[in-house]
Amino acid sequence: MMAQTPNQQTLRIAADWWVRLRDPKASEHTTERWLAWIAEDDDHLGAFERVTELAARLGALGELSRARLMAEFAPAAPRRWLPLGAAAAAVLLVVAGYVSWALLGGKPVAQVYTSAVAAQRDITLEDGSRVALGGATRLTTRFSHDQRNIELAEGEAYFEVVHNAARPFVVHAGNITIEDIGTAFDVRRTGDRVTITMAEGRVRIVDDAAGAAHGLEAVAGQAVSYDPDRAAMSVTSADPARAAAWRHERLEFDNEPLSVVVANINRYRANPVRIADDDLNALTFTGTVKTNAIDDWLQALPQVLPLKVSETGGQTVLSDARKRTGAG
């Protein structure tokens, strides 16, 4: 009898490994990586065995019997699985549904991940890829048997991708599509403005409006920025070690509009910063802002930019110092 029930995330990953190992295109490398995953934790083998048992029973049954089997793992029929508890039974139901979906070739199911303001969150996706979410970030995954699609709705995320050429890993951020080619990279989305910073490997980046023919490849040591106002992508040099500096409480900006800087700072500050005068939006800033010392940065900002910082109604307001000087 199993002493401990694998958690939900472990069961989901085990189910994904079960599917991938049965892919006709699976390589010896796939098997090696599966074995490495099994060796990481004693719970991994137990989870994989449980999924294998479910799959064997599901695959041998008709549709009606399959539905009855899945019902066994739901809290509504806990007698057989009473030692697992209702929550564990619910998890097994989800996994059974996932394996059944794989057997029947079902459609991908969306999974939403979010993080709070001033918080970071690390997640492991069903394929084993790892994602770190910055403050106030939201992304949605839609995984199918042959595709892995991720939509970054807002914020910033650092991806460490488990490469699988037969199952592309594609990140959508506004008008930009980023396809992994064996990679670790950071994506920051501010409205429709997108910055991709490469830590290792390479990606294929496409402006959806321009079409695939106008895409480019970025490698470690490069950063690609997309400006929607100019509908263009620019490539600059970047230190791979600083691709996700925000994970170490540092926000890095390279000649970026003040509006973009403020929007990203607000993902790490409970009291938001607001730009009162539109003329300030076009000012650019280059430098580092420590997320645990944003107030200190704000106090020093008037020394480098022509603006004034004030507190109004629970907000920090940036106003144009040149206008006030002119009025005097």
For each residue, the residues with C-beta under 8 A, 3 or more apart:
1: 83
2: 5 46 50
3:
4: 43 46
5: 2 84 85 88 91
6: 10 11 14 43 44 46 47 50
7: 10 11 43 91
8: 11 12 91 94
9: 12 13 124
10: 6 7 13 14 41 43 44 47
11: 6 7 8 14 15 47 50 51 91 92 94 95
12: 8 9 15 16 94 95 98 126
13: 9 10 16 17 37 44 47 124 126 127 128
14: 6 10 11 17 18 44 47 48 50 51 95
15: 11 12 18 19 51 95 98 99 102 126
16: 12 13 19 20 98 126 127 128 143
17: 13 14 20 21 34 37 48 128
18: 14 15 21 22 48 51 52 55 99 102
19: 15 16 22 23 99 102 145
20: 16 17 23 26 30 34 127 164 167
21: 17 18 26 30 31 34
22: 18 19 26
23: 19 20 26 30 145 166 167
24:
25: 166
26: 20 21 22 23 30 31 166
27: 30 31
28: 31 32
29: 32 33
30: 20 21 23 26 27 33 34 164
31: 21 26 27 28 34 35
32: 28 29 35 36
33: 29 30 36 37 128 162
34: 17 20 21 30 31 37 38
35: 31 32 38 39
36: 32 33 39 40
37: 13 17 33 34 40 44 128
38: 34 35 44 45 48
39: 35 36 44
40: 36 37 44
41: 10 44
42: 45 46
43: 4 6 7 10 46 47
44: 6 10 13 14 37 38 39 40 41 47 48
45: 38 42 48 49
46: 2 4 6 42 43 49 50
47: 6 10 11 13 14 43 44 50 51
48: 14 17 18 38 44 45 51 52
49: 45 46 52 53
50: 2 6 11 14 46 47 53 54 92 95
51: 11 14 15 18 47 48 54 55 95 99
52: 18 48 49 55 56
53: 49 50 56 57
54: 50 51 57 58 69 73 92 95 96 99
55: 18 51 52 58 59 99 103
56: 52 53 59 60
57: 53 54 60 61 69
58: 54 55 61 66 69 70 96 99 100 103
59: 55 56 103
60: 56 57
61: 57 58 65 66 69
62: 65 66
63: 66 67
64: 67 68
65: 61 62 68 69
66: 58 61 62 63 69 70 100
67: 63 64 70 71
68: 64 65 71 72
69: 54 57 58 61 65 66 72 73 96
70: 58 66 67 73 74 93 96 97 100
71: 67 68 74 76 77
72: 68 69 77 80 81
73: 54 69 70 81 89 90 92 93 96
74: 70 71 77 89 90 93
75: 78 86 89 90
76: 71
77: 71 72 74 80
78: 75 81 82 86 89
79: 82
80: 72 77
81: 72 73 78 84 88 89 92
82: 78 79 85
83: 1
84: 5 81 88 89 92
85: 5 82 88 89
86: 75 78 89 90
87: 90 91
88: 5 81 84 85 91 92
89: 73 74 75 78 81 84 85 86 92 93
90: 73 74 75 86 87 93 94
91: 5 7 8 11 87 88 94 95
92: 11 50 54 73 81 84 88 89 95 96
93: 70 73 74 89 90 96 97
94: 8 11 12 90 91 97 98
95: 11 12 14 15 50 51 54 91 92 98 99
96: 54 58 69 70 73 92 93 99 100
97: 70 93 94 100 101
98: 12 15 16 94 95 101 102 126
99: 15 18 19 51 54 55 58 95 96 102 103
100: 58 66 70 96 97 103 104 106
101: 97 98 104 105 106 107 109
102: 15 18 19 98 99 105 106 145
103: 55 58 59 99 100
104: 100 101
105: 101 102 145
106: 100 101 102
107: 101 144
108: 142 143 144 147 149
109: 101 142 143
110: 140 141 142
111: 140 141 142 143
112: 138 139 140
113: 121 123 131 133 138 139 140 141
114: 121 133 137 138
115: 119 120 121 133 134 135 136 137 138 155
116: 119 135 136
117: 135 136 266 267 268 269 270
118: 135 136 267 268 269 270 291
119: 115 116 135
120: 115 132 133 134 135 246 247
121: 113 114 115 132 133 137
122: 130 131 132 133
123: 113 130 131 132 133
124: 9 13 128 129 130 131
125: 128 129 130 131 141 143 148
126: 12 13 15 16 98 141 143
127: 13 16 20 143 148 162 164 167 169
128: 13 16 17 33 37 124 125 162
129: 124 125 148 159 160 161 162 169
130: 122 123 124 125 159 160
131: 113 122 123 124 125 139 157 158 159 160
132: 120 121 122 123 157 158 244 247
133: 113 114 115 120 121 122 123 137 139 155 156 157
134: 115 120 137 155 156 157 158 188 246 247 267
135: 115 116 117 118 119 120 155 156 246 267 268 291
136: 115 116 117 118 154 155 266 267 268
137: 114 115 121 133 134 152 154 155 156 157 267
138: 112 113 114 115 152 153 154 155
139: 112 113 131 133 150 151 152 153 155 157
140: 110 111 112 113 150 151 153
141: 110 111 113 125 126 148 149 150
142: 108 109 110 111 147 149 150 151
143: 16 108 109 111 125 126 127 147 148 149
144: 107 108 147 148
145: 19 23 102 105 167
146: 166 167
147: 108 142 143 144 167 168 170
148: 125 127 129 141 143 144 164 167 168 169 170
149: 108 141 142 143 170 172
150: 139 140 141 142 159 169 170 171 172
151: 139 140 142 171 172 173
152: 137 138 139 155 157 171 172 173 187 189
153: 138 139 140 189
154: 136 137 138 189
155: 115 133 134 135 136 137 138 139 152 188 189 267
156: 133 134 135 137 186 187 188 189 246 264 267
157: 131 132 133 134 137 139 152 186 187
158: 131 132 134 184 185 186 187 199 243 244 247
159: 129 130 131 150 169 171 180 183 184 185 186 187
160: 129 130 131 184
161: 129 169 180 182 183 184 201
162: 33 127 128 129 169
163: 169 180 181 182 183 201
164: 20 30 127 148 167 168 169
165: 168
166: 23 25 26 146
167: 20 23 127 145 146 147 148 164
168: 147 148 164 165 179 180
169: 127 129 148 150 159 161 162 163 164 179 180
170: 147 148 149 150 177 178 179 180
171: 150 151 152 159 177 178 179 180 187
172: 149 150 151 152 176 177 178
173: 151 152 176 178 187 189 194
174: 189 191 192 193 194 226 228
175: 192 194 207 208 209 226 228
176: 172 173 194 196 205 206 207 208 226 233
177: 170 171 172 205 206 208
178: 170 171 172 173 185 187 196 203 204 205
179: 168 169 170 171 203 204 205 206
180: 159 161 163 168 169 170 171 183 185 201 203
181: 163 201 202 203 204 217
182: 161 163 201 202
183: 159 161 163 180 198 199 200 201 202 203
184: 158 159 160 161 198 199 200 201 243
185: 158 159 178 180 196 197 198 199 200 201 203 218 243
186: 156 157 158 159 196 197 199 243 244
187: 152 156 157 158 159 171 173 178 194 195 196
188: 134 155 156 194 195 196 197 264
189: 152 153 154 155 156 173 174 192 193 194
190: 193 194 260 263 264
191: 174 228 263
192: 174 175 189 226 228
193: 174 189 190 225 226 227 228 260
194: 173 174 175 176 187 188 189 190 225 226
195: 187 188 223 224 225 226
196: 176 178 185 186 187 188 203 205 218 223 224 225
197: 185 186 188 222 223 238 242 243 244
198: 183 184 185 201 202 203 218 219 220 221 222 223 238 240 243
199: 158 183 184 185 186 220 240 241 243 244
200: 183 184 185 220 240
201: 161 163 180 181 182 183 184 185 198 219 220
202: 181 182 183 198 217 218 219 220
203: 178 179 180 181 183 185 196 198 217 218
204: 178 179 181 215 216 217
205: 176 177 178 179 196 215 216 217 218 224 233
206: 176 177 179 210 211 212 214 215
207: 175 176 210 211 214 215 226 231 233
208: 175 176 177 211
209: 175 231
210: 206 207 213 214 215 231
211: 206 207 208 214
212: 206 215
213: 210
214: 206 207 210 211
215: 204 205 206 207 210 212
216: 204 205 224 233 235
217: 181 202 203 204 205
218: 185 196 198 202 203 205 222 223 224 235
219: 198 201 202 222
220: 198 199 200 201 202 240
221: 198 237 238 239 240
222: 197 198 218 219 235 236 237 238
223: 195 196 197 198 218 235 236 237 238 254
224: 195 196 205 216 218 233 234 235
225: 193 194 195 196 233 234 236
226: 174 175 176 192 193 194 195 207 232 233
227: 193 230 231 232 234
228: 174 175 191 192 193 231
229:
230: 227
231: 207 209 210 227 228
232: 226 227
233: 176 205 207 216 224 225 226
234: 224 225 227
235: 216 218 222 223 224
236: 222 223 225 254
237: 221 222 223
238: 197 198 221 222 223 242 243
239: 221 242 243
240: 198 199 200 220 221 243
241: 199
242: 197 238 239 245 250 252
243: 158 184 185 186 197 198 199 238 239 240
244: 132 158 186 197 199 247
245: 242 248 250 251 252 288
246: 120 134 135 156 249 250 251 252 291
247: 120 132 134 158 244
248: 245
249: 246 290 291 292
250: 242 245 246 288 289 290 291
251: 245 246 264 265 268 288 289 290 291
252: 242 245 246 288
253: 256 260 261 264 285 286 287 288 289
254: 223 236 286
255: 284 285 286
256: 253 260 261 284 285 286
257: 260 261 281 282 283 284
258: 261 262 275 280 281 282 283 284 285 305 318
259: 262 263 275 280 281
260: 190 193 253 256 257 263 264
261: 253 256 257 258 264 265 285 289
262: 258 259 265 266 273 274 275 318
263: 190 191 259 260 266 267
264: 156 188 190 251 253 260 261 267 268
265: 251 261 262 268 269 273 289 294 297
266: 117 136 262 263 269 272 273
267: 117 118 134 135 136 137 155 156 263 264
268: 117 118 135 136 251 264 265 291 294
269: 117 118 265 266 272 273 294
270: 117 118
271: 314 315 316
272: 266 269 315 316
273: 262 265 266 269 298 315 316 317 318
274: 262 315 316 317 318
275: 258 259 262 278 280 281 317 318
276: 280 317 318 319 320
277: 280 318 319 320 323
278: 275 281
279: 282 320 322 323
280: 258 259 275 276 277 283 305 307 318 319 320
281: 257 258 259 275 278
282: 257 258 279
283: 257 258 280 305 306 307
284: 255 256 257 258
285: 253 255 256 258 261 304 305
286: 253 254 255 256
287: 253
288: 245 250 251 252 253
289: 250 251 253 261 265 293 294 297
290: 249 250 251 293 294 296 297
291: 118 135 246 249 250 251 268 294
292: 249
293: 289 290 296 297
294: 265 268 269 289 290 291 297 298
295: 298 299
296: 290 293 299 300
297: 265 289 290 293 294 300 301
298: 273 294 295 301 309 316
299: 295 296 302 309
300: 296 297 303 304
301: 297 298 304 305 307 309 318
302: 299 305 306 307 308 309 321
303: 300
304: 285 300 301
305: 258 280 283 285 301 302
306: 283 302 320 321 322
307: 280 283 301 302 318 319 320 321
308: 302 318 319 320 321 324
309: 298 299 301 302 316 317 318
310: 316 317 319
311: 315 316 317
312: 315 317
313:
314: 271
315: 271 272 273 274 311 312
316: 271 272 273 274 298 309 310 311
317: 273 274 275 276 309 310 311 312
318: 258 262 273 274 275 276 277 280 301 307 308 309
319: 276 277 280 307 308 310 323 324
320: 276 277 279 280 306 307 308 323 324
321: 302 306 307 308 324 325
322: 279 306 325 326
323: 277 279 319 320 326 327
324: 308 319 320 321 327 328
325: 321 322 328
326: 322 323
327: 323 324
328: 324 325
